[in-house]
């Protein structure tokens, strides 16, 4: 898979994508317009070992649903991400076997190194 999952209304996502020298074979999927599928989410989970690692704990809906005070199972976490696209930590870059999730400084540096090395 060669894809980036992002939110077009997210300035941080746009800034990160614009800062990279992305290859032409990388598909960009705006999760607001084209939700992540169950199969795509399962693929990501296999790469990171847990749906909880894909959960955006800064999303407004996370606070509204008071999820920090709940012990979520993997299945519940998956269902929530599929139901509320903003609960997917983003951006998520997948390029063959490499997966980069989120916008932490470490992740942004790794993305820069991976996509801008040429």
Rosetta blueprint (number, residue, H / E / L):
1 X L
2 X E
3 X E
4 X E
5 X E
6 X E
7 X L
8 X L
9 X L
10 X L
11 X H
12 X H
13 X H
14 X H
15 X H
16 X H
17 X H
18 X H
19 X L
20 X L
21 X L
22 X L
23 X L
24 X L
25 X L
26 X L
27 X E
28 X E
29 X E
30 X E
31 X L
32 X L
33 X L
34 X L
35 X L
36 X L
37 X L
38 X H
39 X H
40 X H
41 X H
42 X H
43 X H
44 X H
45 X H
46 X H
47 X H
48 X H
49 X L
50 X L
51 X H
52 X H
53 X H
54 X H
55 X E
56 X L
57 X L
58 X L
59 X L
60 X H
61 X H
62 X H
63 X H
64 X H
65 X L
66 X L
67 X H
68 X H
69 X H
70 X L
71 X L
72 X L
73 X L
74 X H
75 X H
76 X H
77 X H
78 X H
79 X H
80 X H
81 X H
82 X H
83 X H
84 X L
85 X H
86 X H
87 X H
88 X E
89 X L
90 X L
91 X L
92 X E
93 X E
94 X E
95 X E
96 X L
97 X L
98 X E
99 X E
100 X E
101 X E
102 X L
103 X L
104 X L
105 X H
106 X H
107 X H
108 X H
109 X H
110 X H
111 X H
112 X H
113 X H
114 X H
115 X H
116 X L
117 X L
118 X L
